[in-house]
Amino acid sequence: MAPSVNSPLTPIVIPEIAVAPHFTCLGSGLLQNGHPRESPSSLEALLLPSAASPRGIPNSNKPKTWWRAQCLHYGIDMPVSATIERMRARLEEALRSPGGLVLPGNLLDLEHQKCGEFRKLNAQVRDKVSGGDNASGKAKAEAKPKPKPKPKSEPKEMITTTTITTTTMTKRENAVASSRGGSGAGAAKAAKDAKAGSKSRGAPMKASGISKPKPVVKPKKEGKKNVKKEGEFDYNYTF
């Protein structure tokens, strides 16, 4: 619906507009110094004596600005310096008159005109603000960068390490060393070398696909030959 004098009043997004010479407007009637116009029946109940209130409300029940505002709303010109007693007297006089307190036609027309202007202007600003918010929200949503997908991590290669530990063969190697090196210092040296080699071979080795070392083959001992020296005789015979 295009903004017009019949546009909905709320929500109100603009301040009140000025209406010369004494009023302002927020779309639902004229205001004078912030005070709306009271109806003639309401003023009659407040000011004139009745069974419920023989003297009406005391003057001090309402601020001075309220008394002047009611006078101006009904076309009764009243200076700012006027007292509350004077303004009350003029309102009571109008209420007791034969025609009663009547709103002038020019003020009624002015009120309708300014209320329509306010409703149209308020609707224009409201639609603009609402559309701007929607466009801004849409622009922010479009401008927001999409999160980048995280790269898939490649599976790590599993490396199998085979640990091979050679079994020490101290006794067997010592025996082999003794047979090769003879007795005495040579045999001791061979045993020492064999022990050192055994320790080095006994250390764990990490490798992939390394074959287990072949065990050392013990050489066969050669039997001692009985060699007869010249001139010796064999007495091992039977008769």
DRENDO-1510 file (C-alpha; in Angstrom, 1 decimal, always signed):
<recs>
REC; n; res; u; v; w
REC; 1; MET; +0.0; +0.0; +0.0 .
REC; 2; ALA; +1.4; +3.4; -1.1 .
REC; 3; PRO; +1.9; +6.0; +1.7 .
REC; 4; SER; -1.2; +8.2; +2.0 .
REC; 5; VAL; -3.2; +10.2; +4.6 .
REC; 6; ASN; -5.0; +7.0; +5.5 .
REC; 7; SER; -1.8; +5.0; +6.2 .
REC; 8; PRO; -1.6; +3.2; +9.5 .
REC; 9; LEU; -0.2; +5.5; +12.2 .
REC; 10; THR; +2.0; +3.1; +14.1 .
REC; 11; PRO; +4.8; +2.5; +14.4 .
REC; 12; ILE; +5.8; +6.2; +14.5 .
REC; 13; VAL; +9.3; +6.7; +13.2 .
REC; 14; ILE; +9.4; +10.5; +12.9 .
REC; 15; PRO; +9.1; +13.4; +15.4 .
REC; 16; GLU; +6.0; +15.6; +15.7 .
REC; 17; ILE; +5.5; +18.2; +13.0 .
REC; 18; ALA; +4.8; +21.9; +13.8 .
REC; 19; VAL; +1.4; +23.4; +13.0 .
REC; 20; ALA; +1.3; +27.2; +13.1 .
REC; 21; PRO; +0.5; +29.2; +15.1 .
REC; 22; HIS; +0.2; +27.3; +18.4 .
REC; 23; PHE; +0.2; +23.5; +17.8 .
REC; 24; THR; +2.1; +20.4; +16.9 .
REC; 25; CYS; +0.8; +17.1; +15.5 .
REC; 26; LEU; +1.7; +13.3; +15.8 .
REC; 27; GLY; -1.1; +12.0; +13.5 .
REC; 28; SER; -3.9; +11.7; +16.0 .
REC; 29; GLY; -5.0; +15.3; +16.6 .
REC; 30; LEU; -3.4; +18.6; +17.5 .
REC; 31; LEU; -1.3; +19.1; +20.5 .
REC; 32; GLN; -0.6; +22.3; +22.4 .
REC; 33; ASN; +2.5; +22.2; +24.5 .
REC; 34; GLY; +2.1; +18.4; +24.6 .
REC; 35; HIS; -1.6; +18.6; +25.8 .
REC; 36; PRO; -4.3; +17.1; +23.6 .
REC; 37; ARG; -7.8; +18.7; +23.4 .
REC; 38; GLU; -10.3; +17.6; +26.0 .
REC; 39; SER; -13.9; +17.0; +24.8 .
REC; 40; PRO; -16.6; +19.6; +25.8 .
REC; 41; SER; -18.3; +17.0; +28.0 .
REC; 42; SER; -15.0; +16.2; +29.8 .
REC; 43; LEU; -14.4; +19.9; +30.5 .
REC; 44; GLU; -17.9; +20.4; +31.7 .
REC; 45; ALA; -17.5; +17.6; +34.2 .
REC; 46; LEU; -14.1; +19.0; +35.4 .
REC; 47; LEU; -15.0; +22.7; +35.7 .
REC; 48; LEU; -18.7; +23.1; +36.4 .
REC; 49; PRO; -20.3; +22.2; +39.8 .
REC; 50; SER; -22.1; +18.9; +40.0 .
REC; 51; ALA; -23.5; +16.5; +42.6 .
REC; 52; ALA; -20.2; +14.7; +42.8 .
REC; 53; SER; -18.1; +17.9; +42.8 .
REC; 54; PRO; -20.0; +21.0; +43.9 .
REC; 55; ARG; -17.2; +23.3; +42.9 .
REC; 56; GLY; -15.4; +21.3; +40.2 .
REC; 57; ILE; -11.7; +20.5; +40.4 .
REC; 58; PRO; -9.4; +22.9; +42.2 .
REC; 59; ASN; -7.3; +25.1; +39.9 .
REC; 60; SER; -4.1; +23.5; +41.3 .
REC; 61; ASN; -5.2; +20.0; +40.0 .
REC; 62; LYS; -3.9; +20.9; +36.5 .
REC; 63; PRO; -0.8; +22.8; +35.4 .
REC; 64; LYS; -1.1; +26.3; +33.9 .
REC; 65; THR; +0.0; +25.0; +30.5 .
REC; 66; TRP; -3.1; +22.6; +30.5 .
REC; 67; TRP; -5.5; +25.5; +31.1 .
REC; 68; ARG; -4.0; +27.6; +28.3 .
REC; 69; ALA; -3.9; +24.6; +25.9 .
REC; 70; GLN; -7.7; +24.0; +26.4 .
REC; 71; CYS; -8.4; +27.7; +25.6 .
REC; 72; LEU; -6.3; +27.6; +22.4 .
REC; 73; HIS; -7.8; +24.3; +21.3 .
REC; 74; TYR; -11.3; +25.9; +21.3 .
REC; 75; GLY; -10.1; +29.1; +19.6 .
REC; 76; ILE; -10.0; +31.2; +22.7 .
REC; 77; ASP; -6.9; +33.3; +22.4 .
REC; 78; MET; -5.0; +33.5; +25.7 .
REC; 79; PRO; -1.6; +35.1; +26.4 .
REC; 80; VAL; +1.1; +33.2; +28.3 .
REC; 81; SER; +0.9; +35.7; +31.1 .
REC; 82; ALA; -2.8; +35.0; +31.8 .
REC; 83; THR; -3.7; +33.5; +35.2 .
REC; 84; ILE; -5.4; +30.2; +35.7 .
REC; 85; GLU; -8.4; +32.0; +37.2 .
REC; 86; ARG; -8.9; +34.1; +34.0 .
REC; 87; MET; -8.5; +31.0; +31.7 .
REC; 88; ARG; -10.9; +29.0; +33.8 .
REC; 89; ALA; -13.5; +31.8; +33.8 .
REC; 90; ARG; -13.4; +32.0; +30.0 .
REC; 91; LEU; -13.8; +28.2; +29.6 .
REC; 92; GLU; -16.8; +28.1; +32.1 .
REC; 93; GLU; -18.4; +31.0; +30.3 .
REC; 94; ALA; -18.2; +29.2; +27.0 .
REC; 95; LEU; -19.6; +26.0; +28.5 .
REC; 96; ARG; -22.6; +27.9; +30.0 .
REC; 97; SER; -23.4; +29.7; +26.7 .
REC; 98; PRO; -26.5; +28.6; +24.7 .
REC; 99; GLY; -24.5; +26.8; +22.0 .
REC; 100; GLY; -22.0; +25.4; +24.5 .
REC; 101; LEU; -18.3; +25.0; +23.9 .
REC; 102; VAL; -17.8; +24.4; +20.2 .
REC; 103; LEU; -14.7; +23.6; +18.2 .
REC; 104; PRO; -14.2; +26.1; +15.4 .
REC; 105; GLY; -14.4; +24.7; +11.9 .
REC; 106; ASN; -11.0; +26.1; +10.8 .
REC; 107; LEU; -9.2; +24.3; +13.6 .
REC; 108; LEU; -11.1; +21.1; +12.8 .
REC; 109; ASP; -10.0; +21.3; +9.1 .
REC; 110; LEU; -6.5; +22.1; +10.1 .
REC; 111; GLU; -6.4; +19.1; +12.4 .
REC; 112; HIS; -7.6; +16.7; +9.6 .
REC; 113; GLN; -5.1; +18.1; +7.1 .
REC; 114; LYS; -2.0; +17.9; +9.4 .
REC; 115; CYS; -2.9; +14.4; +10.7 .
REC; 116; GLY; -3.1; +13.2; +7.1 .
REC; 117; GLU; +0.3; +14.8; +6.3 .
REC; 118; PHE; +1.9; +13.3; +9.3 .
REC; 119; ARG; +0.6; +9.7; +8.5 .
REC; 120; LYS; +1.8; +9.9; +4.9 .
REC; 121; LEU; +5.3; +11.2; +5.8 .
REC; 122; ASN; +5.6; +8.7; +8.6 .
REC; 123; ALA; +4.7; +5.8; +6.3 .
REC; 124; GLN; +7.2; +7.0; +3.7 .
REC; 125; VAL; +10.1; +7.1; +6.2 .
REC; 126; ARG; +9.0; +3.9; +7.8 .
REC; 127; ASP; +8.9; +2.0; +4.5 .
REC; 128; LYS; +12.3; +3.5; +3.5 .
REC; 129; VAL; +13.8; +2.5; +6.8 .
REC; 130; SER; +12.3; -1.0; +6.7 .
REC; 131; GLY; +13.4; -1.5; +3.1 .
REC; 132; GLY; +16.9; -0.2; +3.9 .
REC; 133; ASP; +17.2; -2.6; +6.8 .
REC; 134; ASN; +16.1; -5.6; +4.6 .
REC; 135; ALA; +18.5; -4.6; +1.8 .
REC; 136; SER; +21.3; -4.1; +4.3 .
REC; 137; GLY; +20.7; -7.4; +5.8 .
REC; 138; LYS; +20.6; -9.1; +2.4 .
REC; 139; ALA; +23.8; -7.4; +1.3 .
REC; 140; LYS; +25.6; -8.5; +4.5 .
REC; 141; ALA; +24.4; -12.0; +4.0 .
REC; 142; GLU; +25.7; -12.0; +0.4 .
REC; 143; ALA; +29.0; -10.3; +1.3 .
REC; 144; LYS; +29.7; -12.8; +4.1 .
REC; 145; PRO; +32.4; -15.2; +2.7 .
REC; 146; LYS; +31.6; -18.8; +2.6 .
REC; 147; PRO; +33.8; -20.9; +4.8 .
REC; 148; LYS; +36.5; -22.8; +2.7 .
REC; 149; PRO; +36.2; -26.6; +3.0 .
REC; 150; LYS; +39.1; -28.1; +4.9 .
REC; 151; PRO; +41.4; -30.3; +2.8 .
REC; 152; LYS; +41.2; -33.9; +3.5 .
REC; 153; SER; +44.2; -35.3; +5.3 .
REC; 154; GLU; +45.9; -38.1; +3.4 .
REC; 155; PRO; +46.4; -41.3; +5.4 .
REC; 156; LYS; +49.9; -41.7; +6.8 .
REC; 157; GLU; +51.9; -44.6; +5.5 .
REC; 158; MET; +52.6; -47.2; +8.1 .
REC; 159; ILE; +56.2; -48.3; +8.3 .
REC; 160; THR; +56.8; -51.6; +9.9 .
REC; 161; THR; +60.2; -52.0; +11.5 .
REC; 162; THR; +61.4; -55.4; +12.2 .
REC; 163; THR; +63.8; -55.8; +15.0 .
REC; 164; ILE; +66.2; -58.7; +14.8 .
REC; 165; THR; +68.2; -59.7; +17.7 .
REC; 166; THR; +70.9; -62.2; +17.3 .
REC; 167; THR; +71.3; -64.8; +20.0 .
REC; 168; THR; +74.5; -64.8; +21.6 .
REC; 169; MET; +76.5; -68.0; +21.2 .
REC; 170; THR; +79.3; -67.3; +23.6 .
REC; 171; LYS; +80.0; -70.9; +24.6 .
REC; 172; ARG; +80.0; -72.1; +21.0 .
REC; 173; GLU; +82.2; -69.2; +19.7 .
REC; 174; ASN; +84.6; -69.6; +22.5 .
REC; 175; ALA; +85.0; -73.3; +21.6 .
REC; 176; VAL; +85.6; -72.4; +18.0 .
REC; 177; ALA; +88.1; -69.7; +18.9 .
REC; 178; SER; +90.0; -72.2; +21.1 .
REC; 179; SER; +90.2; -74.8; +18.3 .
REC; 180; ARG; +91.5; -72.2; +15.9 .
REC; 181; GLY; +93.9; -70.2; +18.1 .
REC; 182; GLY; +95.4; -73.2; +20.0 .
REC; 183; SER; +96.3; -72.9; +23.7 .
REC; 184; GLY; +97.8; -70.1; +25.8 .
REC; 185; ALA; +97.9; -66.5; +24.8 .
REC; 186; GLY; +96.5; -67.2; +21.3 .
REC; 187; ALA; +93.4; -69.0; +22.7 .
REC; 188; ALA; +92.8; -66.1; +25.2 .
REC; 189; LYS; +93.0; -63.5; +22.4 .
REC; 190; ALA; +90.7; -65.5; +20.2 .
REC; 191; ALA; +88.2; -65.8; +23.1 .
REC; 192; LYS; +88.4; -62.0; +23.8 .
REC; 193; ASP; +87.8; -61.3; +20.1 .
REC; 194; ALA; +84.9; -63.7; +19.9 .
REC; 195; LYS; +83.3; -62.1; +23.0 .
REC; 196; ALA; +83.6; -58.6; +21.5 .
REC; 197; GLY; +82.1; -59.9; +18.3 .
REC; 198; SER; +79.3; -61.6; +20.2 .
REC; 199; LYS; +78.4; -58.3; +21.9 .
REC; 200; SER; +78.3; -56.4; +18.6 .
REC; 201; ARG; +76.2; -59.1; +17.0 .
REC; 202; GLY; +74.0; -59.3; +20.0 .
REC; 203; ALA; +72.9; -55.6; +19.7 .
REC; 204; PRO; +69.4; -55.2; +18.2 .
REC; 205; MET; +69.3; -54.2; +14.5 .
REC; 206; LYS; +66.4; -52.4; +13.0 .
REC; 207; ALA; +65.9; -53.3; +9.3 .
REC; 208; SER; +63.2; -54.2; +6.9 .
REC; 209; GLY; +63.6; -57.5; +5.2 .
REC; 210; ILE; +67.1; -58.4; +6.7 .
REC; 211; SER; +67.6; -62.2; +6.9 .
REC; 212; LYS; +68.6; -63.8; +10.1 .
REC; 213; PRO; +72.3; -64.4; +10.1 .
REC; 214; LYS; +73.4; -68.0; +9.7 .
REC; 215; PRO; +74.8; -69.7; +12.7 .
REC; 216; VAL; +78.5; -70.4; +12.8 .
REC; 217; VAL; +79.3; -73.9; +11.8 .
REC; 218; LYS; +81.6; -75.6; +14.2 .
REC; 219; PRO; +84.5; -77.1; +12.3 .
REC; 220; LYS; +85.1; -80.7; +12.8 .
REC; 221; LYS; +88.1; -81.6; +15.0 .
REC; 222; GLU; +90.7; -83.7; +13.2 .
REC; 223; GLY; +91.9; -86.8; +15.1 .
REC; 224; LYS; +95.5; -87.0; +16.0 .
REC; 225; LYS; +97.5; -89.4; +13.9 .
REC; 226; ASN; +99.8; -91.8; +15.6 .
REC; 227; VAL; +103.1; -91.3; +13.7 .
REC; 228; LYS; +105.9; -93.7; +14.7 .
REC; 229; LYS; +109.3; -92.3; +14.9 .
REC; 230; GLU; +112.0; -94.2; +13.3 .
REC; 231; GLY; +113.4; -96.9; +15.6 .
REC; 232; GLU; +110.3; -97.2; +17.7 .
REC; 233; PHE; +108.3; -100.4; +18.0 .
REC; 234; ASP; +104.7; -101.2; +18.5 .
REC; 235; TYR; +104.4; -103.3; +21.6 .
REC; 236; ASN; +100.6; -103.5; +21.4 .
REC; 237; TYR; +100.3; -107.0; +20.0 .
REC; 238; THR; +98.9; -110.2; +21.2 .
REC; 239; PHE; +100.4; -113.6; +21.3 .
</recs>
